[in-house]
Amino acid sequence: MNHKNKVLNIISELSVLSNSEIDLEDKFTDIGIDSLKIVELIIKLEEELNIKFDDGELDPSKLIAVKNVLELTEKYLLAGV
């Protein structure tokens, strides 16, 4: 499974949509993910993808849509951080 599908699977576990229903443009608030679930999402991503996000990049005002989290995750996976 590629990292995009892993990220979408993790998001779908926390949202009201299945993996196949999630669109990259979806805002978290529209798919049932509130601020508390965003924290859960970050923790699950770090654990399941073996990465550690820099706290400075976890600005809630910048992590509003699925694509934002996917882009951030890809950045860390490609950098090997």
Secondary structure in CASP SS format (residue, H / E / C, confidence):
PFRMAT SS
TARGET T0000
AUTHOR 0000-0000-0000
METHOD secondary structure of the structure
MODEL  1
M C 1.00
N C 1.00
H H 1.00
K H 1.00
N H 1.00
K H 1.00
V H 1.00
L H 1.00
N H 1.00
I H 1.00
I H 1.00
S H 1.00
E H 1.00
L H 1.00
S C 1.00
V C 1.00
L C 1.00
S C 1.00
N H 1.00
S H 1.00
E H 1.00
I C 1.00
D C 1.00
L C 1.00
E C 1.00
D C 1.00
K E 1.00
F H 1.00
T H 1.00
D H 1.00
I H 1.00
G C 1.00
I C 1.00
D C 1.00
S H 1.00
L H 1.00
K H 1.00
I H 1.00
V H 1.00
E H 1.00
L H 1.00
I H 1.00
I H 1.00
K H 1.00
L H 1.00
E H 1.00
E H 1.00
E H 1.00
L H 1.00
N C 1.00
I C 1.00
K C 1.00
F C 1.00
D C 1.00
D H 1.00
G H 1.00
E H 1.00
L C 1.00
D C 1.00
P C 1.00
S C 1.00
K C 1.00
L C 1.00
I C 1.00
A E 1.00
V H 1.00
K H 1.00
N H 1.00
V H 1.00
L H 1.00
E H 1.00
L H 1.00
T H 1.00
E H 1.00
K H 1.00
Y H 1.00
L H 1.00
L H 1.00
A H 1.00
G C 1.00
V C 1.00
END
